[in-house]
Amino acid sequence: MMELERREYLQKLIAKKDNGRVKIVTGIRRCGKSYLLFELYTKYLYTQGIEEDQIIGIALDELPNAKYRDPFELDKYIRGRITDKQKRYYILIDEIQFVSEIQNPYVDDPQAKINFIDVVLGLMKIKNADVYVTGSNSKMLSTDILTQFRDRGDEIRVYPLSFAEFYAVHQGDKYNAWVDYYTYGGMPVTLTLSSHEQKSQYLKDLFTRTYLKDVVERHAIQNDTEVLEDLLNIIASAIGSLTNPTKLSNTFNSEKHLKISSATIDKYLGYFSEAFLLSKAERYDVKGKKYIKTPAKYYFTDVGLRNAKLGFRQQEETHIMENVLYCDLLRRGFDVDVGVVEHNYKKEDGKSARVQLEIDFVVNRGNQRYYIQSALSIADPEKRAQEINSLTKVPDSFRKIVVVGDRINPWKDDNGILYIGIEQFLLDEKAIDM
């Protein structure tokens, strides 16, 4: 396989090396976490004079290592490899969520459990050890574990390849790279496959053999596998559309003739979000400065997975482009919401009326804010006016941007709104501040 640099994530690991905290590398399975740790970071350690026996790596999703899913066996194995108090050891544990939770044999309490958190907390007490773990479940590895580590953990979120990373190793020009990217997404293995059939089959297999299997097994779901599949299909077909569990429950009732409660739908959406398969964007009232909890939008972490789920039958570039933009903004470290601007106006009959105008993304990081619209084309003046209607109603001076599918040179209109092509926006992170 070609060497992917993943420079952004590698630099984050290097910056946190030997900082006394556990490094928690999270992200959807097969997005490149193992490659980052076991290939790129390990090579870096070698350049720093670290010897092979100082790197203790174990992949818990591999069958030969199944016995180390027992927390006691894992702890025993790692401690057995730390043989020299004068050396610094680097412990790399891949897919740590595979560690079983078992009864604590030393405590006479059925509620007392031993799990991976106990293992990692113990390893962190070894003065000559630096600990790194990866995991593919946000509930287990983002909130809960950071809390239990009492602020002794650093999370590094890894995403599938960005368009910039994808283009850096793609064999074609920008346009062909973009077409491939919005079709097959950024899961690294797709770059090693040549035909549509191979890529399609790989992505479909990821769903059934990895993601759905993980969700079903982790949550002990017995008879609802088909419901999970249907729910993902509905979300995939409605990328960029507002929805909520009640609306989705009604869809099952009317289209599938199945009575699935909104509570169950909400629970399953949570499972997909925990597995990093989906991400939820809530609505934010720009003028009222408050969140509107429902409805919301859901986006796929990787558009190739979304397309494969639908058998590549719904290739509307406008919705796919919006999904790509959303994920790329998250990768850059922004908080991303769906914007709502309430506008009061007079109707022809003189009566007052109110309308809610939508902004695709309200993007925040620290004291930075951007309002971004995603539009396939603005060649038609009427279409352009429609796209910027909400932006012109925003009562502040933060940057306003329209990212378009057309290949254009960046320009600003009389309102100060920037228009920029999708390829340039994705390839140049500084373009957002033009």
N, C-alpha and C positions, 0 to 999 in steps of 0.2 A: 504494500500500500504506500502511496506517496506520503511524504512527511508533511503533516499539517503543523503549523507553528503554534497555534492557539496562544499567541504571545500575551494577549490580555490576561488570560487566566494564569499562565506561567509566572508572569511578573507579580501577580497577587500572592501566589504561593511563596515566591522568593522573598517578597517583602515581609512575610509572616514567619519565615524560617526561624526556628529556635526562640520563639517569642514567649514560650511557657504556656501556650494555649493550644487546645486541640483544633486542628484545621478540619472543618467539616465541608467537604465538597459535595454539593447537591445538584440534582438535575434529573431529567427524564432518563430512563435506562437507554443505553446505546448511543448517547449523545457525545461520548468521548471522555468521560470522567476517568476511566481506567487508563486510557491512552495518555491522558494528561499526567497522571501520577506515575504510572509504571514505565512509561517511555520518556516523555519530555522532562518531567521533574527528576526522574532517576538519572538521566543523562547529565542534567545540570549538577546534581550532587557529585557525580563522578568528576566533573570539571573542577569541583571545589576540593578535591582530594579525598572524598569519602570513598572508602573501599567497599567491595561487594558484600562482605560479611556484616557491614554496619547497616545495611538496608534490609529490613525484615518486611517482606511483602506477602500478602495472602489475599486471594480472591475468593470470597465466600460463596459466590454464585456458581463456582465450578464444582462438579461432582467429586473429584478427588479430595476436596477440602471440606466435604460435608460434615465430617466429625467435629470440625472446629466451629460449627454452628452452636455447639454446646459451650456456654460461656466459660465453664471451668477448663475445658480442653483448649479453648482459644487462649486463655490467660496463661495456662501452663506452657503451651507451645511458644508463645512470644517470650515469656520470661526465660525459657530454656535457651533461647537464641542470644540473650544478652549475657555475654560471658566475660566481658572485660570492663571494669569500672572506669578505666582510663579512656575508653572510647565513647564517642557520641553515636547513638543508634537512632535510625529513622524508621518508624513503624508505619507501614502503609496498609490499611485494612479496607478492602474493596467490598462494597455492598453490605455494609454492616447490619442492615435491617434483617439479614438472614439469620442472625444470632437468635436463638430461641430464648423465650422467657420461661424460666423453670422455678420450681419451688426451692426456696432457700433451705438446704438440709440442716443448717445450723440454728435455725430459729423455729420454735414450736408455734408457728402462726401460719395458717393456710393462705393469708394475704401477703405474706412476705415472699417476694420474688427476687430472682437474680436475672439480670439481662445485660445487654451490651453496654448500657450506661455504667453499670458497676465495673465492667471490664475496663472501659476507657478511663474512668476516674482513677482506677487503680494504677493503670499504666502511666498516667500523668504524674503520679507521685515518684516515679523513677527519675532521679535527677539527671541521668545521662541519656534520656529518651525524648524524642520529639515525635508527636503522634498526629497522624493524618487518617481520616476516614472518609469514605464516600457512601452516599445513600440515595435512594430513589423514591423516598417518601417524605413529603414536606411535614406532615404531622409528627412523624417520628424524629425527623432530623432538623427541623427549623425551630419551632417554638418550644416543644417539650424538652429537647435535649439541651438547648441553650439555657433554659431556665434551670435545669437540673445541674448543669455545669457551673451555675452561679457566676455567670459572666466570665467563664474561662474558655469559651469556644468562639471561634471565628468562622462564619459561614461564607463560602465562596460558591455562588450559584453559576453553574455551567449550562449554556444553552447549545442547541444544535448550531451548526456553522452559520454565522452571519453571511449576508450576501458578499461582504468584503472578503471574508475568509474563503468563501466558495469561489469567488472570481479569481482570487490569487493563485488557485491551482487548476482552474478550468482551462480547457484547451481552445476555447472559442473566444469571440469578441464579446463586448459588454451585452449586446442585445441577445445573442445566443445564450450567454451565461444567465441572463435574467429569465429567459423563457424556460431554461432547464431548472432554474431555482424555483420559480413559482409553480412549476409542474411537480418536481420531485423533492423539493425542500432541501434541508441542510443536514440530514442524518449522514454522518461521515462515510459509512459503508457504501452509500449510493454512488459515490465518486469512483468506486472501484468496479462498478457494474456498467456494462456497455449498452445493453438493449432496454427498450421500454419494458419488455416482458420480465427481465431480470429485476429491474428496479421496482416494478409494480408488485411482483411476488414477494420481494424482500420486505417492502413496507406493509403489505397485507399480513405477512407472517408475524411481523413485529406486533401487530394488533392482537392477533389471536393467540400466539404462542408466548408472548411476553406481557404486554400491558393488561389485556383482559384477564389472562391467567393470574397475574399478580394480584389484581383487584379481587377476583373471585376467591383466591386462596387466602389472602390477607384478611378479608372480611367474612369468610365462611359463607358465601352466597350460594345457596343450593339450587334454586330453580329459576333464577331471573337472568341467566346469561343472555337470552334472546332480548330481554328488555334492555339490558346494558348496551347491546349492539344497536338496537333501534334508537335508543336515546342519543348515542353518538352520531348516528346517521342524521337524526333530526337537527342536532346542533351543527353538524358539518354542513347541512343544506342551508342553514340560516345564519352563516357567518356575517357579522355586522348588523344583525337584527336584534332588537330588544325582545327579551323574553323573561319568563319567570317560571318557577315550578308549577304554579296553577295553570298557566297557559300550556305548558308542556303536558301536564296531566290531561287537559282537555284534548290536546292533539292525539294522545294515545287512545282516548275514549272514542273520538270521532273517526280517526284514520285506521287505528289498529284494533278497534273494538275491544280494548283492554282497559280495565279499571285499575289504574296505578295512582295511588294517592300523591298529592303534591309533596307530602312529607318524605315519601320514599324517593321521589324524583330529586328533591333537594339533597337527600342523603347520598344518592348515587353521583350527583354532580360534585359533591364534596369529595367523594372517593377519587374521581377523575382529576380533580384539582390537586389533591394530596399526592397523586402519582405524577404530577407535573405534565399531565397530558393536556389538560385544559387550563385556561386562566380566565378569571372573572374580572370584568371591568365595570365598576359601579358608576352611576350617574352623579354628576356634580352640578349643582345649581350655581352658575357663575355669579349672578347678581345677588342671590340670597346667601351665598357662601356656606352651603350646607349640602350634605349628601342625600340623595334620593335612593333609598335601599332597593326599590323594585320599580320597574323591571331593570335588567342589566344586560350586558352583552358577554358572550363567551367566545374566546378565540383559542385555536389550537396552538400548542407550543411549536409545532412544525407543520407547515402547509402541505408538505409531501404526504404526511400521515393523514391529514384531512382529505386530500385528493384521493389517496388510495382507499380510504374508508368508503368513498362514494364510487369506487371503480373508475376514477378519472372521467366521470360523466358530466360533472358540473364544474366547468373550468372558466367561470366568470372572473376575468382578470381583476375587475374592480373590487370584488370582495376579497379575493386572494391578496391583492396589493394592500388592502387595509389590514389584513391579518399579519402580513409581513412587517408592515410599519409598526404595528403594536408591539410585536415581539422584539423588534430591533430597538425600540425606545426603552423597553424593559431591560434589555441587555446592557444598554448604556447607563443604567442606574437611575432612570427616571421613575417616578410614580406616575401612572397613566390612568386617567379616568375618562369617561364619556361626558362631554359637556352639554349643559342645557342653559339656554338663554331665554328668559321670558321677555316677550315684547308686547307692549300695549299700543294699540293703534285704533284709528277711527274707520269704521266701515263706510260704505257709500251712503248708507241711510243715516249717517251721523252718530250711530251707536258705538260705544266703546267695545273693543274686543281684545282678547289676549291670546297669544299663540306661543307655543314652546318651540324654539329653534334649536337644532342639534349641531354641536361641534363634535367632530369625530373624536378628537383627543385633546384633553386638557393635561398638559405635561409639566410636572414639577420636579425640581431637585434643589433642595435648599431654598434660596431666595430667587431662584430662576423659575420662570414660567413661560410656556409657549402654548399657543392655540394652533392646532394643526388639523387641516382638512385633507382627506385623501380623495382625489378625483382622477378618474381614468383619462379624461380629456376636458379641456376648457376652450377648445377651438370655437365653439358656438358662444357668442356673447351672452345669450340668455342663460345658457348652462353655467357660465362663469358667474354671472350675477346671482344665480341660485346658490352656488357653492359658497360664495363669500357673504351671503345675506346675514348669517349668524355671526360671522366674524366682525362685521361692521357694527353690530349691536353690543359688542363687548365694551363695558365702560372703563377700560383701563388701557395702559400703554405697553403692555407686554407684547412680545413679537407674535405676529400672526403669519402663518405659512400655509400655502396650498401645495401639496406634493402631487404631481401629475404623472400619468403614465406616458404622456407624450415626451418625445426627446426634444427638449427646449434648452436654450440658454437661460440661466436664472435672471429674473427681472422683478421689479417692484412696481405696483400700481400707485395711483394717487392717494390711496388709503394707507400706503406703507406696507401693504401685504406682499410677502415674497412668494413668487411662483418658481418652483424648481422641479426638475425631473426626478423620478424615483431612483434611477441608477446613481445619479450624482449624490442625492441625499443619503443613500445607503453606503456609498463608498467613501464619502468625505464627512466625518463626524463634525467638522468645524462648519459645514455648510448651514447648520441650523442657526448659526449666529451671523449669517451674511447681512 
